[in-house]
Every structure is written in structure tokens, then in C-alpha cells.
Amino acid sequence: MSFQKVPAPRPASTTDPFGLVPAPAALTPGEGTTAVVDGTRVVSDQALRAAARWWRRTTEDAFGLDLVPADPSTPGQASPTVPAPLGATEPTAVTFALDGDLPPSGYRLTIDAVGVRVDAGDLDGAHAAAQTLRQLAGPASFRRAPADTSATPTLVLPHVTITDHPRFPWRGVLLDVARHFLPKADVLRFVDLAAAHRLNVLQLHLTDDQGWRMEIARYPRLTEVGAWRRESGVGTWRAGVFDGRPHGGYYTQDDLREIVAYARERGVTVVPEIDAPGHVEAAVAAYPELGTRKQAHEVRTTWGVSTEVLDPSEESLTFFRHVLDEVLDVFDAPFVAIGGDEVPTTLWRENPEIVARAEALGLDDVGGLHGWFLARLAEHVARSGRRAVVWDEAFGPVLPRDVVVTSWRGWAVGADALAAGHDVVMAPEQVVYLDHRGGDAPDEPAPVGFLTTLDDVYAFEPLPSGLATTSTDTDTDTDTDTDQPGAGRTGALLGGQAELWSEHLDSARRVDYAAFPRLAAFAEVMWSPEEDRTPGSPASIAFRERLVTHHLPRLDAAGVEYRPLDGPRPWQTRPGVAGWPRDRAAELAAGGLRGVGGWVEGRDEDEGGPA
């Protein structure tokens, strides 16, 4: 995962007969094809072996081929299991070679009569090239076994030259497994789908009010108690409807290590999220002494924002430091998300001891305990050589400068954080919260949040021109040492992240419906060169044509139950489930690019916020 400066993008080619998604920076079609057959050698530089191995195994499964891993130092190396017939010509090789002159995460792919060659700037670039090779092979490459077993196994690739690199280094998607647990197999499948779209960060939201999903050996009640709830809300919490069905589940630490390794093999970094000091009812249910009220209660069954937040005490800090120690042992990402969003101070203000604690710390207001608490956790993460990631409510003068800020309530706080020297990931709910409704028809399942169409997502601009105080040309040295890499400079816009909150996504099928094809549009914005993507623009029209003609058939072959462009299929609807539609235009008019979502002191939840 590279976070170095990316060169200014070249204009995208307008000629792509192959329908690649995301669109590459430059593509030149050739004439003719090259066949990959049994015995073809897959030669790889040692540094790129993971990408070559993934491509070889995926291709073998999809087409029934036997390909041969080979060392580049031994040309002509024969397969120990699939020897070439006597007198046969050696098959064309597929080569993965390292080229230090290419930009970070960049690659050059050449398919011609000589063979198939990938030149990559690094392993990330090789992973991207492998995904491009897969798309060039057609929808059949997205199957796990050949659909046609009557033909001789052969993969035919078109002659083409592609030069490519990403627009942004952080191309993320959040998967919420706390509200509704997804079995490990479904998470691994989602990793595959993220990688197929060249998304390289999966933020795994592991804890919330409604469930704690990670085994913590030191505190077993977090999963014994916190991983289970007696029922779940159905639709918006305002309707007061419940399903009466117990729900739960959690991942062992070995499960999570497997997810991390599986993702790494596909060029995806898994960033764990442990939310604090809000969104902690599941933890407080397991250990009531963590809470402000110190009262026993159950894991939350409703959605929305809970006033049950952590007592911001030294004891709570010690507890969460111990939790983070185990998180840091399991996950190898350079980043760890520690939450910080939607922290009502209501109970703090009603507690004289907590008010006195804020005064003893020299804070102007008890609300300052929010930033103080997160700053201490961020410092603990930094001592391990990692960097904390927080939601934008945590941004403030006490937040260590090396902490990454994810701007979700709009764009403006992200711009403020950039100006203050923080690196920033843009994830405004107004556009890239993909759990929000994809259509405005009555049959849209659980119609919550903003109307967010495919065109809306494709037109997403991480940093609108009016707020562009920085750019990807800014120095993006994001080393993970404990010095303040942002000190004395404007922060870097690392990229963007789409979110899949799961209050209303209770299965992998519902995740598919919410994510696709909008996540494909988001992926192109994050990867492909910057251009005008407003609805009706040439880029928007070309994307939709590539999507319909080429990419939806790939998703079909992969078994993705995406939302059809003209609305849900009958079995994708949820009749009678109450939603809570929000008006993007009205809220932007009221709050501008700063946004008005989340918990706001003194405002009734019915005026906005979570669905």
C-alpha cells in the first residue's frame, strides 16, 4: 500500500473497446490476440510474486488451465507437473517485472505477439495490472470454474498497451460488520470484490452500540455478552418495529488474521476500527463500569445515536489501550481507526465527577473530554509505530497532527483539517454513503438517507474547487514514525472512502444491492484521471456504456446481486419497511459543504442524523 506522491494524471483514453472499470490513464488497442494455454509460464520478479500468484490461480480456476510458476532467472524452466510434449513449441510466457521508473502503484501492460508483460512500479501496481488482465479476459474470468467444459482450456487475450496509475493512494470502502454481523466467508468475498475494483483499503467497522465483533483475550465478556443482542430494529428506528430475532457473531483473532492475509494477497489493506468514546453500548453492556451511569443493561437493539458513552476516565483509557494492543497484534495495517463520531455529552454534563475531571485537566468545557480521550488513544497507537484514523468530530487543536481525519459530515471539516496539517480521507455522507437509498421509487428497500444515484456517485469530487486548499501534488510523506509528519505543512488529501453502514443491510445480498454498481462508479473516481464527471458529461455517458456493456456481465458472472439501473427486482424489495428519506439539497442549503449530519448538541435527532 503506497502513500507517496502520485504524478499529475494524463488524460484518459477515449477509446476502450474492452470496457475496463476503472478506466485506465492511457490505452492503445492493438490488432490480434494472444492465447494462454496449458503449460504457459508465469514468470515473476520476487517482489511481485503475490500479484502473479493471485492472477495465475484465479485464471487457472476460471478457465481450467494449468499454468506454470517460473523464476525469471531460469528461462525455459519446465513445469514439474505439466511437462511440454516432445517437440512442442514453448508456450508464450506471462511476465511480471519490476520497473522502478514507473510511479507508485503504476503499471504498464503489453499484450502482443511476443507474449504478456506487466511492468509495475511496485507490488500495488502489479496487483492493479493483474485485475486489468482479468477484465481483459472477459466475464468468464470472474467465475470460479469453467462454465464450458467441452472446449480445450484456453484463455484468449486481446493485443493492447495500457499505461496506468491511480489518482489517489487511499481508495477505501468501509464495511460495517458491527450492526449486522457478516460471516467470515462473506467478508472474504467482499475483499475480492473490492480488489476487483482496485479499492485498496477496507475499513472494517468491528464495534458499535449493537455489537462487538472482535475477540479480545483479555476481556472475554466483550464477545460473550457484547457480540449478541436479543432482536434488531427493522427500518428506521423512529418506527419502533423489531424483528424479535436474536442476532450476533464475532471473529476470532485467527479469523481476522486470515482476513488480513487474504486481503494482503489481493493488494487490500484492512484497517480495523474500534469506536470510542461513543458507539460503545455493546462494550458497556459487557463491562458496565466503563459507562457513565455504571448500570447494567443490554446490547442496544435500536439504531440512531446513543447517549450511553464511555466514562472518559483513566480506567476506561487503560481498558481501551489494552484492547488496542490486541488489535495492533492482529492487524498489520499502518493505520488503526479509533472512531470519535457522534459522542453526546449529555450524561457527562449531568455527572459532577466528570465535570470536575474536565476542570482538573484544564479544559474549558466538559465536551473537551472527547478530544482529550481520543488524543490519548492516538498517542498509544503512535507509540506502536502506527497512525490513528478518526471521524471528523474528533478534529480539533488537541488532536495529534499525525492522526488521519475522515471527513464524513461534509467536505469543509476535511478542508479545515488539511489546512491544520492533518492528512485527510474524504467520505461525505451526502454522496458516498452507499447504504443510503439508490432510488426514490416506493419499492426501494428501506428507503433511508439521501437519494444517491449512480450518477451522483460518479460525479463525486473529493475536494470541490472552492475548498481546494491542497491537492495530491502536496508532499504526501506519511511515514508511520511517531514524529508529527504533518507538522509545519498543509496536510495531504489521501483520497476517499465509500461507506456501507449495515443498520439496514442484514445479509451479503443486501450489501451487494447497496454497494453495486455504485461502488464501481466510486472506484473510477478514486483511480482514474480527474475529469468532468457531472451527469450528462462525455465521461459519465462513456462510463455508463462501459458499465452496461462490459462490467455488469462481470458482476453477473461473479454472482453479485447488484441493484439494476432501473430499480430493484421483486425479491430485492422490502415491502412495509419504513425508511427515513432525507433531502440533500435542503440539508446542503442549511449547512453548506460543512454538512449538518451526526449528533449536534441541542438539536433533536428527528431533525437529521442517522436513519
WOZIFEN-V521137 format. One record per residue. N is the residue number from 1. RES is the residue in one small letter. PHI is phi in degrees with one decimal (none if undefined). D_FIRST is the distance of its C-alpha to the first C-alpha in Angstrom with 1 decimal. Layout:
N:RES:PHI:D_FIRST
N:RES:PHI:D_FIRST
//
This chain:
1:m:none:0.0
2:s:-104.7:3.8
3:f:-125.5:6.7
4:q:-85.3:9.5
5:k:-63.5:12.6
6:v:-100.6:12.9
7:p:-59.4:16.5
8:a:-57.3:19.1
9:p:-71.0:19.1
10:r:-88.7:21.9
11:p:-60.4:24.3
12:a:-71.4:23.5
13:s:-67.2:25.9
14:t:-95.8:28.6
15:t:-111.8:29.5
16:d:-139.3:27.5
17:p:-73.5:29.9
18:f:-102.3:27.1
19:g:64.7:25.9
20:l:-69.8:22.1
21:v:-137.4:20.1
22:p:-70.2:18.1
23:a:-67.8:20.3
24:p:-75.7:19.0
25:a:-65.8:19.6
26:a:-150.4:22.4
27:l:-142.2:24.2
28:t:-124.9:27.4
29:p:-68.7:29.3
30:g:-110.7:31.4
31:e:-113.7:34.5
32:g:101.1:34.7
33:t:-139.9:32.5
34:t:-126.7:31.2
35:a:-96.9:31.8
36:v:-107.9:29.6
37:v:-124.8:32.1
38:d:-51.3:32.6
39:g:88.9:31.9
40:t:-59.4:29.4
41:r:-83.5:27.2
42:v:-111.5:23.4
43:v:-100.4:22.6
44:s:-140.3:19.1
45:d:-59.8:17.8
46:q:-54.3:16.9
47:a:-68.1:13.3
48:l:-109.8:13.0
49:r:-62.5:15.2
50:a:-61.5:13.2
51:a:-68.3:13.0
52:a:-63.6:16.6
53:r:-63.2:17.8
54:w:-60.7:16.6
55:w:-62.2:18.2
56:r:-61.9:21.3
57:r:-67.5:21.9
58:t:-64.4:21.5
59:t:-68.3:23.8
60:e:-59.3:26.3
61:d:-64.0:26.6
62:a:-69.7:27.1
63:f:-114.6:29.5
64:g:69.8:31.2
65:l:-93.6:30.2
66:d:-116.2:30.0
67:l:-100.4:27.5
68:v:-119.4:27.3
69:p:-67.6:24.3
70:a:-140.9:25.3
71:d:-86.5:24.5
72:p:-64.4:24.4
73:s:-81.7:26.9
74:t:-127.1:29.5
75:p:-58.9:30.2
76:g:81.9:32.5
77:q:-57.4:31.5
78:a:-86.9:33.2
79:s:-74.6:32.0
80:p:-71.7:33.7
81:t:-113.4:34.3
82:v:-127.6:34.7
83:p:-67.5:36.9
84:a:-70.5:37.8
85:p:-60.1:41.4
86:l:-59.0:43.9
87:g:82.9:44.3
88:a:-80.1:41.2
89:t:-75.9:39.0
90:e:-61.7:35.4
91:p:-62.2:33.1
92:t:-60.5:30.6
93:a:-91.1:27.3
94:v:-109.4:23.8
95:t:-119.2:21.7
96:f:-113.2:18.0
97:a:-123.2:18.0
98:l:-86.2:15.7
99:d:-133.2:16.7
100:g:-66.4:15.7
101:d:-82.7:17.6
102:l:-81.4:15.3
103:p:-70.5:13.0
104:p:-54.4:9.2
105:s:65.8:8.1
106:g:-94.0:11.9
107:y:-154.4:14.4
108:r:-129.3:18.2
109:l:-113.9:19.9
110:t:-126.0:23.6
111:i:-121.0:26.0
112:d:-148.7:29.6
113:a:-65.6:32.6
114:v:-75.2:31.0
115:g:154.7:28.2
116:v:-118.7:24.6
117:r:-132.2:22.1
118:v:-110.9:18.4
119:d:-108.2:17.3
120:a:-127.3:13.6
121:g:-71.5:12.0
122:d:-167.6:9.3
123:l:-63.6:8.2
124:d:-58.9:6.2
125:g:-64.7:9.6
126:a:-66.8:11.5
127:h:-61.2:10.5
128:a:-62.8:11.6
129:a:-63.5:14.6
130:a:-63.1:15.5
131:q:-67.7:15.7
132:t:-64.2:17.8
133:l:-56.7:20.0
134:r:-63.2:20.6
135:q:-65.0:21.8
136:l:-64.0:24.0
137:a:-79.9:25.7
138:g:92.2:27.1
139:p:-56.0:27.3
140:a:-58.8:28.5
141:s:-70.7:25.1
142:f:-94.1:24.1
143:r:-93.7:26.9
144:r:-94.9:26.7
145:a:-159.4:29.9
146:p:-64.7:32.1
147:a:-78.5:34.4
148:d:-110.0:36.8
149:t:-96.8:37.9
150:s:-85.4:40.9
151:a:-90.0:39.2
152:t:-66.3:38.1
153:p:-57.6:34.3
154:t:-152.7:32.8
155:l:-113.2:29.8
156:v:-109.4:30.7
157:l:-113.5:28.1
158:p:-75.6:29.2
159:h:-71.8:29.2
160:v:-165.5:26.7
161:t:-125.1:24.5
162:i:-128.8:21.3
163:t:-120.0:19.2
164:d:-153.7:16.2
165:h:-161.3:13.2
166:p:-81.4:11.9
167:r:-72.6:13.9
168:f:-126.8:11.5
169:p:-79.7:7.8
170:w:-106.0:8.6
171:r:-121.2:10.4
172:g:-111.7:11.7
173:v:-143.6:14.7
174:l:-97.2:16.7
175:l:-117.5:18.9
176:d:-88.2:21.9
177:v:-106.0:23.3
178:a:-86.1:25.6
179:r:-65.5:28.2
180:h:-126.8:28.5
181:f:-70.0:27.0
182:l:-110.0:25.3
183:p:-56.9:25.9
184:k:-53.3:23.0
185:a:-60.2:23.6
186:d:-70.6:23.2
187:v:-66.8:19.8
188:l:-61.4:18.6
189:r:-62.5:20.2
190:f:-66.2:18.4
191:v:-57.4:15.0
192:d:-58.1:16.3
193:l:-69.3:17.5
194:a:-62.7:14.3
195:a:-62.4:12.5
196:a:-61.6:15.6
197:h:-105.4:15.2
198:r:62.2:11.6
199:l:-82.6:10.8
200:n:-115.1:7.3
201:v:-130.2:8.5
202:l:-115.1:11.8
203:q:-86.7:13.8
204:l:-99.4:16.6
205:h:-82.1:19.8
206:l:-95.3:21.6
207:t:-139.3:24.7
208:d:-165.4:27.3
209:d:-60.6:31.0
210:q:-95.6:31.5
211:g:172.4:29.6
212:w:-113.3:27.7
213:r:-111.7:25.4
214:m:-116.9:24.0
215:e:-62.5:26.3
216:i:-122.1:26.9
217:a:-60.3:29.2
218:r:-70.9:30.8
219:y:-128.8:31.8
220:p:-65.1:32.7
221:r:-68.3:34.5
222:l:-58.5:31.3
223:t:-100.8:31.0
224:e:-62.0:34.7
225:v:-109.2:35.7
226:g:-72.9:32.8
227:a:-89.3:31.3
228:w:-134.2:34.4
229:r:-132.7:36.5
230:r:-78.1:39.9
231:e:-165.1:39.2
232:s:-134.5:37.0
233:g:-67.7:37.9
234:v:-119.0:38.3
235:g:77.4:37.4
236:t:-59.7:37.5
237:w:-63.7:38.6
238:r:-66.6:41.4
239:a:-78.6:43.2
240:g:66.8:43.6
241:v:-104.0:43.2
242:f:-128.1:41.9
243:d:-92.7:41.4
244:g:67.9:43.1
245:r:-114.7:40.6
246:p:-59.1:38.7
247:h:-141.0:34.9
248:g:175.8:32.3
249:g:141.7:29.9
250:y:-157.7:27.1
251:y:-104.4:24.4
252:t:-69.4:25.2
253:q:-64.7:22.6
254:d:-68.9:22.5
255:d:-56.7:21.9
256:l:-71.0:18.8
257:r:-62.6:17.6
258:e:-63.7:18.2
259:i:-60.1:16.3
260:v:-61.2:13.2
261:a:-65.9:13.7
262:y:-60.9:14.5
263:a:-66.4:11.5
264:r:-59.4:9.2
265:e:-64.2:11.7
266:r:-112.6:11.0
267:g:79.3:7.2
268:v:-115.0:7.6
269:t:-97.1:6.9
270:v:-93.6:10.6
271:v:-101.4:11.7
272:p:-76.6:15.4
273:e:-124.7:18.1
274:i:-115.9:21.5
275:d:-82.4:23.7
276:a:-162.5:26.3
277:p:-87.2:29.0
278:g:-102.9:29.8
279:h:55.6:29.2
280:v:-126.9:30.3
281:e:-59.6:33.5
282:a:-64.2:32.3
283:a:-66.3:31.7
284:v:-70.4:35.0
285:a:-62.5:36.8
286:a:-77.2:35.8
287:y:-134.0:36.6
288:p:-58.4:39.0
289:e:-64.6:39.3
290:l:-73.5:35.8
291:g:-80.3:37.3
292:t:-70.6:39.4
293:r:-92.0:42.4
294:k:58.1:42.2
295:q:-111.4:43.5
296:a:-68.6:42.9
297:h:-158.1:41.6
298:e:-97.9:39.7
299:v:-61.6:36.2
300:r:-62.3:36.1
301:t:-107.8:37.1
302:t:-106.3:36.9
303:w:-92.3:34.2
304:g:86.2:34.2
305:v:-104.9:33.7
306:s:-94.8:35.3
307:t:-82.3:37.2
308:e:-79.3:36.7
309:v:-116.8:34.1
310:l:-65.0:33.6
311:d:-68.0:36.2
312:p:-77.5:34.3
313:s:-106.2:35.8
314:e:-63.3:34.9
315:e:-65.2:35.4
316:s:-64.8:32.8
317:l:-60.1:30.4
318:t:-60.9:31.0
319:f:-57.1:30.5
320:f:-74.5:27.1
321:r:-64.5:26.0
322:h:-62.8:27.0
323:v:-59.1:25.1
324:l:-63.4:21.9
325:d:-59.1:22.4
326:e:-72.6:22.3
327:v:-61.3:19.3
328:l:-65.5:17.4
329:d:-74.3:18.8
330:v:-84.0:17.7
331:f:-100.2:14.1
332:d:-103.7:11.5
333:a:-64.4:9.1
334:p:-71.8:9.2
335:f:-127.2:11.2
336:v:-134.2:14.5
337:a:-86.8:16.6
338:i:-120.6:20.3
339:g:80.6:22.0
340:g:101.9:24.8
341:d:-93.2:26.1
342:e:47.4:29.7
343:v:-116.8:31.5
344:p:-62.2:35.3
345:t:-96.6:37.3
346:t:-53.2:40.5
347:l:-71.3:41.1
348:w:-61.8:40.1
349:r:-67.9:42.8
350:e:-86.7:45.3
351:n:-109.9:44.7
352:p:-59.3:46.7
353:e:-66.2:44.8
354:i:-72.1:41.5
355:v:-60.9:43.1
356:a:-65.1:44.5
357:r:-63.5:41.2
358:a:-61.1:39.7
359:e:-65.6:42.7
360:a:-64.2:42.5
361:l:-81.9:38.9
362:g:79.2:40.3
363:l:-83.2:38.5
364:d:-71.1:40.4
365:d:-149.4:40.0
366:v:-61.5:39.1
367:g:-61.6:36.2
368:g:-67.0:34.5
369:l:-64.2:33.9
370:h:-57.0:31.0
371:g:-67.2:29.0
372:w:-61.0:30.4
373:f:-63.5:29.3
374:l:-66.2:25.7
375:a:-63.0:25.6
376:r:-66.9:26.7
377:l:-64.8:24.0
378:a:-62.4:21.3
379:e:-65.1:22.9
380:h:-65.1:22.8
381:v:-61.5:19.1
382:a:-63.7:18.7
383:r:-64.7:21.0
384:s:-88.6:18.6
385:g:86.3:16.0
386:r:-112.8:13.9
387:r:-124.9:14.3
388:a:-80.5:16.4
389:v:-123.6:16.1
390:v:-130.5:19.5
391:w:-76.6:21.4
392:d:-68.2:23.4
393:e:-61.1:26.7
394:a:-80.9:25.4
395:f:-67.1:25.0
396:g:178.4:27.8
397:p:-64.9:29.1
398:v:-89.7:28.6
399:l:-73.9:24.8
400:p:-54.2:23.0
401:r:-67.0:21.3
402:d:-80.6:17.8
403:v:-77.3:17.8
404:v:-84.1:15.8
405:v:-105.8:18.4
406:t:-99.8:18.1
407:s:-90.4:21.1
408:w:-112.2:22.8
409:r:-82.7:26.5
410:g:159.4:26.3
411:w:-104.5:24.9
412:a:-67.9:27.0
413:v:-63.9:25.8
414:g:-60.6:22.3
415:a:-65.3:24.0
416:d:-62.2:26.0
417:a:-65.0:23.0
418:l:-58.8:21.4
419:a:-63.3:24.8
420:a:-85.3:24.9
421:g:102.8:21.7
422:h:-86.4:19.2
423:d:-74.6:15.9
424:v:-134.6:16.4
425:v:-115.1:15.1
426:m:-90.7:18.1
427:a:-146.0:19.4
428:p:-64.2:23.2
429:e:-63.0:25.3
430:q:-64.8:27.6
431:v:-132.3:25.3
432:v:-115.2:22.2
433:y:-89.5:23.8
434:l:-83.3:24.2
435:d:-77.5:26.6
436:h:-70.3:29.0
437:r:-61.1:31.6
438:g:-94.3:31.0
439:g:-153.0:34.7
440:d:-112.0:37.8
441:a:-77.2:40.2
442:p:-61.7:42.1
443:d:-88.8:40.5
444:e:-65.8:36.9
445:p:-68.6:35.8
446:a:43.5:35.7
447:p:-72.4:35.8
448:v:-107.2:34.0
449:g:71.3:32.4
450:f:-75.8:32.1
451:l:-70.6:32.8
452:t:-125.5:29.4
453:t:-85.2:29.9
454:l:-57.0:27.6
455:d:-64.6:28.8
456:d:-61.3:28.0
457:v:-66.6:24.3
458:y:-66.0:24.2
459:a:-86.9:25.8
460:f:-59.3:23.3
461:e:-120.4:22.5
462:p:-55.8:20.0
463:l:-134.0:22.1
464:p:-54.2:25.7
465:s:-55.5:27.5
466:g:-68.1:29.8
467:l:-112.1:27.1
468:a:-75.1:24.9
469:t:-85.7:25.2
470:t:-148.9:21.8
471:s:-156.5:19.5
472:t:-70.2:16.2
473:d:-81.8:18.2
474:t:-63.2:18.4
475:d:-52.8:16.9
476:t:-117.1:13.4
477:d:-69.8:13.3
478:t:-119.1:11.5
479:d:-56.7:12.0
480:t:-97.6:12.6
481:d:-74.3:16.2
482:t:-87.2:19.1
483:d:-66.1:20.5
484:q:-91.0:20.4
485:p:-64.0:17.7
486:g:-92.4:19.3
487:a:-63.7:22.8
488:g:77.6:25.0
489:r:-146.6:22.9
490:t:-72.5:22.1
491:g:-69.0:18.9
492:a:-106.8:16.0
493:l:-79.8:15.7
494:l:-71.8:12.0
495:g:152.8:13.1
496:g:-142.7:14.8
497:q:-146.8:15.2
498:a:-89.9:18.0
499:e:-121.8:19.9
500:l:-125.0:21.9
501:w:-75.7:24.4
502:s:-113.8:26.6
503:e:-52.3:30.1
504:h:-113.1:31.3
505:l:-116.6:28.9
506:d:-97.7:30.5
507:s:-161.4:29.2
508:a:-62.7:26.6
509:r:-64.9:29.1
510:r:-69.7:29.1
511:v:-63.3:25.3
512:d:-53.9:25.4
513:y:-62.3:28.1
514:a:-71.9:26.5
515:a:-78.3:23.1
516:f:-114.7:24.2
517:p:-90.4:24.7
518:r:-62.6:23.7
519:l:-66.1:20.0
520:a:-66.5:20.1
521:a:-65.0:21.5
522:f:-60.1:18.9
523:a:-60.5:16.1
524:e:-67.3:18.0
525:v:-60.5:18.4
526:m:-74.7:14.7
527:w:-96.3:14.0
528:s:-78.9:17.4
529:p:-56.0:19.3
530:e:-64.3:21.2
531:e:-162.7:24.7
532:d:-71.1:27.6
533:r:-115.5:26.8
534:t:-62.5:29.8
535:p:-53.0:31.9
536:g:88.6:34.1
537:s:-71.4:32.1
538:p:-54.9:31.7
539:a:-65.0:28.0
540:s:-65.2:28.7
541:i:-65.1:31.5
542:a:-65.0:29.4
543:f:-61.9:26.6
544:r:-63.8:29.2
545:e:-64.3:30.8
546:r:-64.1:27.7
547:l:-61.4:27.0
548:v:-68.8:30.5
549:t:-75.8:31.2
550:h:-117.4:28.1
551:h:-86.1:25.4
552:l:-60.7:27.7
553:p:-60.5:29.1
554:r:-65.3:25.7
555:l:-63.3:25.4
556:d:-59.1:29.0
557:a:-63.9:28.3
558:a:-80.1:25.4
559:g:79.5:27.9
560:v:-87.0:26.3
561:e:-91.8:29.1
562:y:-72.7:28.1
563:r:-79.1:30.4
564:p:-58.4:32.7
565:l:-64.4:32.9
566:d:-100.3:36.5
567:g:118.5:36.1
568:p:-69.3:35.9
569:r:-73.3:37.7
570:p:-53.4:40.5
571:w:-78.4:38.7
572:q:-94.8:35.8
573:t:-82.0:38.1
574:r:-135.1:39.1
575:p:-56.7:42.7
576:g:85.1:44.0
577:v:-85.8:40.7
578:a:-76.3:40.9
579:g:-105.3:38.2
580:w:-148.0:37.9
581:p:-63.0:37.2
582:r:-121.6:36.1
583:d:-104.8:36.9
584:r:-61.2:34.0
585:a:-60.4:36.4
586:a:-66.9:38.6
587:e:-70.8:35.9
588:l:-67.0:34.3
589:a:-64.1:37.8
590:a:-78.4:38.4
591:g:-114.4:35.1
592:g:63.4:33.7
593:l:-71.4:30.0
594:r:-76.8:29.9
595:g:78.6:30.6
596:v:-132.4:33.0
597:g:-78.4:31.2
598:g:77.8:30.8
599:w:-82.0:33.5
600:v:-126.2:35.7
601:e:-59.2:38.4
602:g:87.9:41.9
603:r:-112.1:40.8
604:d:-66.7:41.7
605:e:-60.0:38.8
606:d:-64.3:40.8
607:e:-82.2:40.1
608:g:165.4:36.4
609:g:92.0:33.3
610:p:-59.1:32.1
611:a:-81.1:33.9
//
